[in-house]
Amino acid sequence: MTERAQRRIEELRKQIDGHNIRYYVYDSPTISDAEYDALMRELEALESEHPELVTPDSPTQRVGAEPQSKLATISRRVPMLSLANAMYEKELRAFDERVLRESARSGPIEYLCEPKLDGLAVELTYEDGRFVQGSTRGDGITGEDITVNLRTIPAIPLRLHTDAEIPGLLEVRGEVFMNRADFDALNIQRAEAGEPLFANPRNSAAGSLRQLDSRITASRPLRIYCYGSGRVEGMTFTSQQQFLEVLPQWGIPVNPEYRLCQGVEQVLTFYHELEDRRGSLPYDIDGLVVKVNDFALQVELGERSRSPRWAIAGKFKAQQATTVVEDIEASVGRTGAVTPVAHLRPVNVGGVTVSRATLHNQDEIDRKDVRIGDTVQVQRAGDVIPEVVQVVTEKRPAGTKPYRLPSHCPVCGHDLYRPPEEVVTRCVNLACPAQVQGRFQHFVSKGAMDIDGLGEKIVEKLITTGKVQSVVDIYKLSFDDLVALEIERTVHLKDEGPTQKMVALGDKVATKLLAAIEASRETTFARLIYALGIRNVGEHLARVLERAFNGDMERFLHATRDELEAVHELGPIVADGILRFVEDESNVAIIKELIRAGINWARPEGTEPAAAPLEGQTFVFTGTLERLTRAEAEAMVERLGGRAASSVSSKTSYVVAGPGAGSKLDKARELGVSVISEEEFLNLVPGNS
Ligand code: IVH
C-alpha cells in the first residue's frame, strides 16, 4: 500500500515539476489550470494520508508555516556585483572601444545581450540539485536570507531537473519580478480591500519578497529569470551563451529575449529594437545588459570594486515626465464606480502623448495630495494607464485647495455613496446614463458579444436619440435607424486642417454594422454571461460557469447558493453577485428577450440538453484513474448534469476509486456510500459502455 502510494507520489511530483517547467521556463503549458489543480489536490491528499512520505522538495511544500521575527543575514563567497550604466549610444560605443583596447583584439567582440529587468536581484543555491538557500543581493557580500519566501515562487524549481548533468554546487543569480498585468490585478485587489497601492511592479516585487510571513509572498504573482552565477562546483562553462542554454535544461527560467551580437553595431541594433518593443513586453525593463560572451575574456578583463569591466547596462530613456494638472474629472464607470481622472497638459512620455492619468480614488488623492494646478510627475509603463507618481510641491501655485470628489454624481446628479470599509465611491443610480453607456459598451466589447464597429460614439448616439434603451434593442435596429445616424468625426478639410463635423454613418458603415450585429447572434453561453456584466464575473469565470451549467440557461438562472458554491473556483462573493443578478426580474426578462431576439449558442461539446443522466448525483474520485485524468472525469460528470465533489459525505452518490485510494475510500465504506471502479463509472456514462 505504502509502496504504491510512494510510487504515485513520486510520479505526481515529476508531472507537476514538468508542468511548472513547461509553464514558467518554456511559456507553453500543456494542461489547463484545472487539470494542474487536480494533480496538486491528488498529491496533497496522498501526502496527508502518508505524512511520512512528505519531503521538503515536494511541490506541496512551498509555503512555510510560521512567520519569522526578522530576516537573517547571509554572507557569500563570490560577491554579487552591480553594473556600470551607459547612457545611450555614445557610451555603449565607448564601452566597446575600451573592451577592444584592453583585450588587444582586433576583430569584433562577441557580446551576449539581455533585457535589463526591473526587479530585485537574488541568488539561489542548489546543493546536489536541491534548493537549499536563497538571498537578496544586499550590499553584494552580505544579503538577507529569504529562502522561505523564494520557495513559494512556483517558477523556482525546488529540485533541479536531472535529465541533464547537474553540478554538485550551483549558485545561480537572477531577477525576481512581476508582470505588469499581474501587478495591475494585484493593485485592483488592494484598492478593493482598502490597502495602500504599490507604486510600480518593482516595488511590489521587492516588498513581496522581503516579507516575514511567507504566506503573503505566496499570494503574490512573482516570477524569476536567471542570468548569472556565483560559485559552481563540478562543472565549467566557456561562455554566457552556453550557461544560458543549460539553465532551462535544469528547469531554471531564462528570459528568452537574449541575443548574441557580433560587435557593437549589432548591439546597438538590438538596443534600439528592444527600446521600441519595451511597451509590448509583459514586464518592465529599463535597459539592455551587454556582456562579453567569452568567459576567458571576462576573466582577462577583470573587475572594478563593484562592477565588472566585461559588462555594462545600456539604459533606456525614462518613461516619466513632468506636466501640469489642468483639471480633475470624476468619471463614472459601468458599475457606478467613480474614478478621479487628472486632465494633464499633454506631455510626451517615452514616445506617447499623455493627456490623462488615473488618480485611482479619494484615498490615493489624499495620500499624494494632488491638486488642480499642481505640477506632477507622470509615468507610463507600456499599456498600463498612465498615473501620477508624485506632486512637485515646490512648484505648487498659491491658492490651491485639496481635491475632494463631488458628493453628487457628475452625470445624473444622484447621491454618491462610499461604503464605510471601501475605497471606492459609487453612483447608486442604476439608470445613470454613464452606467447605462458603460454597460452597453461592455455588452458589445470583444470578449462579450463582440459586435465589431459599435464604438463609443455610436453607442452614445444610439442611447441619446432613444434608439436603444435596453441591450436587446441593438438586435432590433434597422438599416434606416443606422444610416442617418450622425456622429462627430474629425474631417480633414483642404484649407482648414482637421475639423470636427457631424457626419452621417452612410450606407457602407450601416451595412457593415448590421452584419456584425447579425453575426453576434450566434455566440457562446460564456460570452453572453460575461456580456451581462454580473459583478465579479469576468471572462474566465464565465467559462467556468458555462462548463458547470453545461450552457443550460434555465439551470443557471435557477441555481441555488449551494450549487453555485460547489462549482470549483466560485467563492461566496461571486455566488452572491450571481444570485443578486438572477433574483432581479428585469435581468431575467432581458435574458429571455435576448434569446427571443435570436441570440443562440451551442452546448459545449455538443451534448444535448436532455442528456443529463447524472442529474442530482454527486461523485467523488479518489486514487489513480487509468483511462481519464481526474479533471476529465470531473468535467464529464458536470457535463452530464452531475456534481463532482472533493470530499465524501452522506450526500455522495458514488465514490469512484482507483489504485492508491486511501482515506476517502475508508470514509465511503464507513458511511455506506457506493464504491465503484473507473470501469463501472464509464459504464454509467452514455456512449462509453
Ligand atoms: S548581470 C556582474 N543581468 O541590474 C553582472 N543584471 O545594475 C551583474 N539586472 O543587480 C548583474 N537584469 O538586479 C545582470 N540580465 C541581467 C539583469 C541584471 C537586471 C539587474 C540586477 C543587478 C543590476 C545591476
Residues whose N, C-alpha, C, O or C-beta is under 5 A from the ligand:
A	BS01	IVH	L81 S82 L83 E114 P115 K116 L117 L120 A121 E175 Y227 V289 P308
